[in-house]
Amino acid sequence: GDDVAVVALAHADAAGAAAARPGGWLAAADALADARVRVRRLDSGAAPDVHGRAAVTHRTGRWMPPCGGRDAPRPPRTAEVRFEITEAGTRVTRA
């Protein structure tokens, strides 16, 4: 079947500008991805209860089918969360 998942992690700042430009490997992987997770620090720096924000964009609906059924149009859907890294793991709250 087609039930295969490939998860890749790429730091855009470490991949280099050429990789992120059209035709680069990072841009090509991003264009094919069903979902994109973007993690970033807070603009103001870390707060006592929040260290950063993460946004998950489900681009094709494969992981989150649309309300109208599997054949309905699938516009991208994004969920944002805040996260804190603690001694026990990561605490995530809705943004």
N, C-alpha and C positions, 0 to 999 in steps of 0.2 A: 504494500500500500504506500501511501504518501505521508504516513505518520512519522516524519523524521524532523527532529529539532536540532538546529545548530545554533549555539549561543557563542557570540564573539564579543570580546571586550576590547575596545580601542580608546586610548587616550588621544583625543584630537590634537592636543598640544605636543604630544610625543610622536605622533605619526608623521608630522611634517606638513607643510603647506601644500606640497605637490600631491600628497595622498588625498587631501580634502578637496582639491580642485576637481572640476569635471574631468573624467578620464582617469582619475587616480583610484587606487584600490579601495580607499575608505569611502569615497563618493559612490563607487559602484556597489559596495556592500550595503551602504545605507539605502540606495535606491531599490534593492531587492528585499529588504527586511520587512517582515510582517509587523514587527513592533520595534520601537526605539525607546531606550531608556536614557534620559539625560539627567545626570547628577551634577549639581553645582553647589558651591558654598553660598552662604548668605552674602549679599552685597555689603552688608554692614559688619561682616565677620561673625564669628560664633557667638551665640547667646547662651545663657545658662541652661536653657531647656531645648534649644534647637541648634543643630550644627549646619544644616543645609537643606536643600530642596531637591526633590526628584520628580521628574515628569515622565510618565509612560504613555506613549502614543501608539495606539493599536491602529495600524494603517490599513490592513486588509480585512479585518473582521474575523480572521481565522481563530483567534483566541477569544474574542468577544463577539459572537454573532449578533447582527443587528436585530432590533425588535421585530421587524417584518419577516423574519425567517432567513434561511441561508441564502436565498436567491435575491433578497432585497439589496438595493444599492448600499455600499459600505463606505460611508464617509469616515475619515479618521476620527478617532475618539481619544481624548487625552484626559488622564487622571493625574492630579498633582498631590504630592504628599510632602510633609516636613519630616526630617529624621534627626535623631540624636543617637550618637554612638555611646553606649554605656558599658559598664563592666560586665553586664550580663548579656550583651548583644546589642542589637539595634532596635530602637523604639521608633515606630512610624505613626504619624497622625495625619489626618486629612488636612490639606491646605485650605 
